[in-house]
Amino acid sequence: MGSVTADEMRALEAAAFERGATAESLMDQAGERLGRAIARFFPHPGTATAFLGKGHNAGDALVALRVLRAAGWRIELREVFPPERWAELTAKKRAELGEVAVSRDEPARPWVLLDGLLGIGASGPLRGEIAAAAAEMNRLKHEQGAWIAAVDLPSGVDPDHGEIHPGAVEADVTFLIGSPKRGLLTAAAVNATGALALVPVDGLACETTGDLELVSPQTLAVARARRPFEFHKGQAGRVGVLAGSAAYPGAAVLAVRGALRGGAGLTTLHAREEALASIAAKCPPEAIVRPLARPFELLEANDDARVVGPGLGPATAEFAEELHAMLRRSEVPCVVDADALNLLAMTGGVGRLPEGHVLTPHPGEFRRLAPDLARLPREEAARAFTRRHPQVLLLKGARTLVAQGGETLWCNATGTPGMATGGQGDVLAGVIGALLARGLPSLEAACLGAWLCGRAAERALWHGGRSEESLLAGDTVDHLGGAFRDWREAAR
C-alpha cells in the first residue's frame, strides 16, 4: 500500500463513489474503525474530548466517539463552530450521537483529545477559531498531561510535504484514514504527528507500491503465520552474537535478550576473553556463552544469522581489520550495529559487504559512514546511501527508515520518546538477528524488527506501568510478546 498525496486520496474517494460507496458509508466505516483503533492504542477507558471543526473530519471523530462511549469511555465535545455552519453529514452524525453531557470535573485518565478540526482539504497556517482550538489542545497537552490523537492528520500539517505550520496541533499519535498521507511519513512532520496508526477503509487503500511506504501490519504481510505444532529450536534459527566488552557488558546482554525474545531457537554469545566473566554473569540462562579470541572464529560457527557490534568498544587495528574481513566473508546475514559500524568507517566502509547484511546506524554513526550525506534530509540521505551500497540500511530516529537499493523507503509507524535511553538499539539488533535466523529476507526483518521494538515500548507505557521517563530497554524486551501478537492480529 503506497502513501498518497491529498489529490490522490480524493481520487481514491471518487473511485469508491463510482463503485457505489456513499460519503456516509465511508464515514461510518472510518469512524467505527477509528474508534476501535483509539481504544486499542489507549487500552484503559478514560475521557475522550473531541475538538470539532465543521467538515467530514469532524464527522469521523463523532462516529468514533460513539464507539468509545460503548467501550466505557466518557465523551465530551468542543464545537468550534455553531451547528448551522457544519457540513450536512457531520450535523447528522452529531444528532445520531445524542445527548453528550459535558462534565466540568477533573477528566478521567487517560484524557485523550481528538483532533477533528481539519482534514486534507485545508492548507496553510491555521486561522481564527481553528487556531484558537489548536492552541487550547496543545496547552492541555503540555500543562494538563492530555494525549492528542489526530484524525487523519494533525490540523496545521501539510499532508503532501509534512510542513508544520505555526500553531499546528502536536499529536501524540495520528490515525491515518484509508491510506498513509505522504507528508506525514516524513521526518519533517514527526514532531506534530507522533506515532502513526493506519485505519483501513474498504476502497480507500492505494494498491500500488510507491517510493514511500509505512511499516504496519496492514501494509507489510509478513510473519503472520503461527508455528506448526511439530516445531523445534533448529527451525527457529540459530543466532550468533559478537558483542560486549569490559566497559559495556550490558550491551551484549540486551542484544542476547532481544534475540531470545525475538524468537531465536538458539542464541550464542561470543565474547572476548577479557570481558567473558562479567558478561556471562549477567546473561540469561537460555543463552550459550563462549570465548572468542578472533572475529574469524565466527565463520566456523553454525549460525543462521549474526549480530555484530553492540558494546564492542575500542579495538586494535588488527581486530578491526579482521572484523571487517569476517563480515565480508560471512555467508549468513549479519546485523552490523554500533561499534562494528564505527570500526567499518575506520577500515574502508561497507561497500564490499554482502547485500544480505543489515546496517543499523543512529545519526552519529551514519555521519561517520557517509559524511557527505549526513546533511541531507533523512529521506534523501537514506536513498542516496542505498543507491551506493547494496545492503539494507536501517537509519534510526524518531521515524526510523529502512531502505535497500535506493527505491522504496519504509517508514516505521511505532515508538515513543521514552525510547531515548541506552540499550534500545542493542535490543533491536538482537530482534532483527532472530528474524533473519528464521528466514525472513533482510529488508522485511529490519522493517518488522523496528515495528516490534517500537510497539513493545508503547506497550510498556500502556500495559506495563512505565512512563516516558522510566522506560528502559529491558522493558521493551519484556513486552515483545504482546508486540508480536499485535502484529499477527493487526491490532495496532
N, C-alpha and C positions, 0 to 999 in steps of 0.2 A: 504494500500500500504506500504510494508516494505521498509526499507532502504537497499542499496546494496553495496557490495564491487566492486572494479574495475573489477574483474574477473566475478562477477555475472552480471554486466552491459554489458560486452562483450558477455556473454551468451544470454542475452535478445536480443541484436542486431543480433546475429547469428540466433536465433529463428525467428526474424522478417524477415530476409532474406529468410529463408526457407519457410515462408508463402507468399513470393512474393514481399516483400518490397525491394527497392534498396537503396544504400547509398545516392543517390541523392534525392530520395523521402523523406527519413528520414531527410536529411539536410534541404531541402526546408521547411518541416513542422516545424522542430525545430527552424529554423531561423525566419520564419514568426511569429510563436507564441512568440518567444523570443522578437522580435521587438515590438509586441503589449504589452507584459508584461513590457518591459522597459518604453514604452510610458505611461502606466498606473501608474507605480511607480513614474516616473518623469512627472507630468501632464502638465508642461509648456515647449513647444519645445525650445530647445537651440542648443548646438553644441555637436555632438557625435563623438568622436575620437577613432577609433578602432586601438589598438595595435595588430598586426597580426603576428603570427608565420607562420609555413608552413603546418600545419595539418588541419584536419577537424574541429577542434575547431575554427580556423580562418574562415573556410567556413561558419559555423553557424553565426559568427559575421557579415560577409559580407552580408548574406541574411537579417539579422536583420537591417543592415544599409539601405537596400533598403526600408524596411517598414518604418523606421524612417524618411527617406527623404520624402516619400509620405505623412507623417503626419506633415510635416512642419519643420523638423529638418535640420540643416546644418550638413553635414557629412564630416569627414576627415579620412585619413588613415595614419598610421605609419607602414610601411612594414619593418620588422626586417631582412628578407632575400630576396635576389633577386628572381623574379618570377620563374626562371628556377629550383629553389630548392623546390618549392611548390608541394604539392600533386595535382594530376591532377584535381580532382573535385574542390578543393579550387581555383585553377587557373581559372577554368571555371566560378565559382561564381564571381570572381574578374572581369572577362570580361563582365559578364552579368550586373554588376553594372554600367558599362560605365564610362564616364568621371567624375572624382571627383576633384573638384577644392580645392586645399589646401590653405586656407587663412592664412596669417600671421598676420591678425588683431586680436584684442582682441576677444576671442571667445564669442559667445552669451551664456548667462547663462540660465539654468544650463549647466555647462560644464561636460559632462559625458564621462569618459574614459572606453571603453570596453576592458576588458582583454581577448583577443583571442589568447594568446601566447601559452599555452599548454593545453592539455586535460588529460584524466585519464590515457593515455598511458605513460606519463612521470613519473619519480620518482627521488628522491634525490634532493640535492641542485641545484639551478639554476646556469647556467654557461654561459660564453661568451656573445653573443649578447642578449640572453634572459634575463640574469641577468641585463644587462645594461638597457634594455627596462623596466623591472620591477622597477628598481631604479628610472627611469625617471617618471613612473606613480606615484610612491609613493611621489616623490619630488613635482610633480604638485598638488597632493592632499594636502600636508602639507604646501606648500608655495603659491599656487595659488587658493586653495579652490575647486579644481576639485573633482567630485564624481567618485568613481570607481565602475563599475558594472562588476562582473566576470561572464564569460560564462562557466557554469557548475561547475567550481571550480576556486579559486584563484591560479594562477600559483605559484608553490613552496609549496603547501599544500598537504600533503598525503591524498588521498581520502578515504583510509581504516582506518587510525588511527588518523587523524586530526593533525599530527605533522606539525608545521610551520617551514619550513627550513629557514635559514638565507637569508634575501633579498626577501622573498616572497611578492607577491602583497598583499596590505592591502585593501581589498574591503570594500565598504560600504554596498553592497548588492550582494549576489550570486544567480544567476538564475540557479537552478538545472534542467538539461535537462533529461526528461524521468522519472527518479526515483531519490529519495534523495540518495546522496552518504554518506555512513555510517559515515566516519570520520568527515565529515563537520557538522554533527549534534552535535558533542561533544563540551564540554567546552574548550577542548584543542585548537580547531580551531577558536573560536569565534572572536578573535581579527583580524583574517585575512578574515573571511567570512562575518562579519557584519550580517545584516538581511538576511533571506532566502526566496526565492520565487520559487515555483515549476512550471516548464514549461512542461505540459503534451505532450507526443508524442505517437501517436497510436502504440500499440505493445511494448512499452518500459517501461511499468509500471510493477513493481513487485507486483503480485496479492496476494501474501501471506502476512499475518500479521507477522511481526518479533518482536524482542525484543527491537527495537529502531525505533520509528515512528516520523514522522514530523506532527505537528499540522498545517493543512492548509485546505482550502475549498475542495481541490482536494483529500484529504486523510481521511477526517472525515465528513461523510454525516449526519450531524445533523442540526436541527434548520433552515432548508431551507424554509419550508412552510410558506406562509403568513397567517395571521389570517383570519379566516372566517368572513364574513361581520357582522353576528349576534354574536358579541363577547362582553363580559362585563368584568369589572375590577376584578370580582371574579375569572374568568377563567385565568386572567393574573397572579394571585398569590398574596399572602399576605406575606410581609417580615417584620419581627420584628428585630430591630437593637438595641443592647445594646452597647453603645459606648460613648466616650467623658468624659470629666472631666473639672473641673475649669481651669486646666492648658492646656488642649488640646481640646477645643471646636470644632476646625476646623476639627479634625479627624472624629467626629461624622457627621458633615455636609457633608463632602466629601463622607463618606460611604452611607449616605442617598441619595445624588445626584447620586451616582453610581447605587444604587438600582432603583431609579426612571427612569433614562435614560437607565438602563438595561432591562426595560420592566415590572417592578412590577406594579400590579394593585393598590395595597395599600401598603404604607410603613409607619411603625410606629416606631418612635424613642423613646426608653425607656432610660431616663437619670436620674442619681441620683440627689436628691433634691438640693445639693449644687451647681450643675452645670446647673440646668434646665433653669434658666433665661438667662444665657449667650448663651447657645446653641440654645434655642428657638428663640432668636432674630436673629440668623444667618440662621436658617433653611428655605428651600424653602417652600412656602405656600402650596404646594401639599402634604407635609408630615404631619403626625399626631405626636404630641409630647406629651408624658405622663411621669409623675414622676415615679420613681422606687426606692423602699427602699431596696428590697432584690432580688437577682437573681431568687429565686424560683417563683416570681411573673410572670416570663416569661412563665412558664409551663401552666399558666391559659390563656395565650393569644391565639387567634385564628389565628395562623401563619401557613404558608405552608413551610417556611424556616426562618432561623435566621442568623444574622451576629453578632458575639460577639467578642469584644476586641479592636477595633481601639480607641486609645486615652483614655483608661480607667485609665491609670496612676497607681500609687501605691494604694494598697488596704489593708484593715485589714486582718488578718489571717482568721477571721470569714467570711468575704466577699469572700475571695479566695476559702475557703473550700466549701461554698455554691455554688459558680460559678461552681466549678468542679462537684459537685453533680448534679446541674441543667443540665450541658452538658451530664452527664451520663444518665440522665433520659429523656432527650428530645426525643420525638418520631418523630420530624421533623428534617431534615438535618440542620446542623449548619456549617457556615463558622467560623472557630476558628482562629483568627488573632491577631497579635501584642501583647498587654499586656495580653490578655487571654492566649496566649501561654506561656508567662513568668510566669503567675500565675500557669498554669498547671505544668510547670517544677518545681515549688516550692512545689506543693501539691501532687505529685505522678505520674506525667506523663500522657500519653494519652492512656495507654493500655486498659482501661475499657470503652472507649468512643465507641458509635455506629459506625459501619463501613460506614454509610452514611455521616458522618461528613467530612468536607474538612479542612485540616490544611494548613495554608499558611505562613510558616516561611520565613524570609530572613536568610542569612547565620548565623548571630549572634544569632537569635532565635533558629535556628536549632542546633547550638552548645550547647545551654542550654538544649534543649530537648534530644539530643543524643550526649553527649560529646565524647563518644568513637568512633563515626562515623565521627566526624567533619573533621578529617584529611584525610579521604579517598577522592579519586576523586569524583566529584559531582555525577556522574552516579552510581558509586558503592555505595555511601552513600545513595542515594535515594532508590535504590533497597533493600539494607540491611534494611533500616528503614521500608519499606512497607512489608517486609517479617515478621518483628516482630509485626507490628501493622496493623489492618485491614482497617484503614481509608484511604482516598485519601490524598496524600501528593502533595502539590504544592510548590516546592522549588524555590524561587525567585532568579533571577540573570540575567545576560546578555542573557543567554539561559535558560529561565525558564523551569523547568522539572515538569512533572505531572506523578504520578505513583500510583498504588494500587496493592497489592498482590505480589509484588516483581517480576512481569513478564514484560510486555511491558512497556517501558519508552517512554513517549511522550515529544517531544522537541518543544517548541514554535518557530514559524518562524518570528514573528513580533517584532517590538520595535526599540528604538533609544536611544543613550546615553543621550538624553535630558530628559529621564525619571528618571535620577538620581537626584531626588528632592523630598522633603517631600510631602506626601499625595497620591502618586500614588498607594501605597498598600491599602490605605483606599478605594479608588475608585474601585480597583479590587475586594476587599471583597464585596462591595455593588453589583457590577455587577454579581459576582458568586451567591450571595444570590438571586438576581432576577431570574437568570437562573434555580436555584434549585426550586424556588417557582412555576415556570411554569411547572415543572415536569421533567426536564432533569435529567438523572442519574448523580450522583456526579462526576464521572470521566469526563464525557463529559462536564458538566457545568464548571469544573475547566479548561479544555483544551480550551473551547470556550471563557471563560472569559479572559484568558491570551492573546489569539489571538486578541480579540476585543480591549482590552485596548492598546496593542502594536500597532495595526493598527490605532486606534484613535489618538495615539500620533504621528504616522507617518503623518497622515492627517493634524494634527495641524501644522506640519512643512511645508507641501507642498501645502495645501489648505488654511490654516489659518494664514499664515504670521508669524508664530513663528520660533524661532531658537532653536538650542540645548541649548543655554544659557538661553533663555527666557521662555521656555516651563514650564507650571505649571500643576498641577494635574487637576485644573479646566478646562484647555484647553482640556485635554484628555476627560473629561466628555462631553464637548461641541461638540466633534467630534465623539461620539459613534454612532450617527445616520448613518453617512457615513460608519463607520466600519461595522455596521450590513448589509448595502446594499452591501458592497464589499464581505462579507461572503456569502450572499444569491446568489449573481451573480458570485461568484468565480472570482472576478475582482481584484485579488492581487496575 
